[in-house]
């Protein structure tokens, strides 16, 4: 029976100001003592998307308050913590700087270790927080900023099997919503309209579908949606519903193809192990996508883990947990650790990034 580890986690990579306190007990059991998230939805709503400068200012305004809230909820003080973890990238650099700089100041003021966390690693390790999942497992990360297949072999050991070469899946949903003037949040509104539409009315392209690599491309699909909408303008409600339904149906076909390839690769690389399949990111909340992935997991006899949606979207608990994993491996970061707008998860690209190259 080891010692308990308690970490404060701070997340500011986009438009949520988040702080959480997570504890791993001596027996390995994880417990979220507090998980506070302040959305900036209202600040950005009028602009139809996230404005980086507004996001950064809002993080500055609410950071101290959200941390105080998290500690109060956990009924702890800084003296009860073992360390402070903060997202150090990737993300909107202004927001990342606010969170990381705040964490550095708090760590210095209270004599605590700092853990600079890759936001993507927070997502990648979440199933170990929620389900105690053992390594290795296949992660499908689908969010507003990322669409990736990652083989998670251990803490800090990641192989990116595929990624988007242009837009992320959540970004594609949001851009389609903006084209059709549906409002915010874009993804859920496209899903809502799709339920009322004919998925067979429009035949949209499925980029890269005939290729065996595991990459995604959604830019051509998005362009096809725009051209269809322009051709029909002004759009009736039924036109909007049919475009959304056809767009979502195309996404489902792309995901089905890519996930089959990824699961087959996992089976080939780990023939003696039942596949472990993790889905994370806000797009996992889409019911049609969720059902497709569940059906695939059943077909491949895979153990499927989908963390609760509040832990799939940006949150401080996943950052705190990644901090705990790294803390218990003896890792610490210094006050000179730099915020990174780009920070790929796999180590080969990570090395390039540290030399100053782009992702």
Secondary structure as GFF3:
##gff-version 3
##sequence-region A 1 359
A	DSSP	beta_strand	5	11	.	.	.	ID=ss1
A	DSSP	beta_strand	16	24	.	.	.	ID=ss2
A	DSSP	beta_strand	30	39	.	.	.	ID=ss3
A	DSSP	alpha_helix	41	45	.	.	.	ID=ss4
A	DSSP	alpha_helix	52	74	.	.	.	ID=ss5
A	DSSP	three_ten_helix	78	80	.	.	.	ID=ss6
A	DSSP	beta_strand	83	89	.	.	.	ID=ss7
A	DSSP	alpha_helix	93	110	.	.	.	ID=ss8
A	DSSP	beta_strand	113	118	.	.	.	ID=ss9
A	DSSP	alpha_helix	119	131	.	.	.	ID=ss10
A	DSSP	beta_strand	137	142	.	.	.	ID=ss11
A	DSSP	beta_strand	147	154	.	.	.	ID=ss12
A	DSSP	beta_strand	157	163	.	.	.	ID=ss13
A	DSSP	alpha_helix	169	179	.	.	.	ID=ss14
A	DSSP	alpha_helix	186	194	.	.	.	ID=ss15
A	DSSP	alpha_helix	219	232	.	.	.	ID=ss16
A	DSSP	alpha_helix	237	269	.	.	.	ID=ss17
A	DSSP	beta_strand	276	280	.	.	.	ID=ss18
A	DSSP	three_ten_helix	282	285	.	.	.	ID=ss19
A	DSSP	alpha_helix	287	299	.	.	.	ID=ss20
A	DSSP	beta_strand	303	306	.	.	.	ID=ss21
A	DSSP	alpha_helix	309	312	.	.	.	ID=ss22
A	DSSP	alpha_helix	316	327	.	.	.	ID=ss23
A	DSSP	alpha_helix	347	354	.	.	.	ID=ss24
###
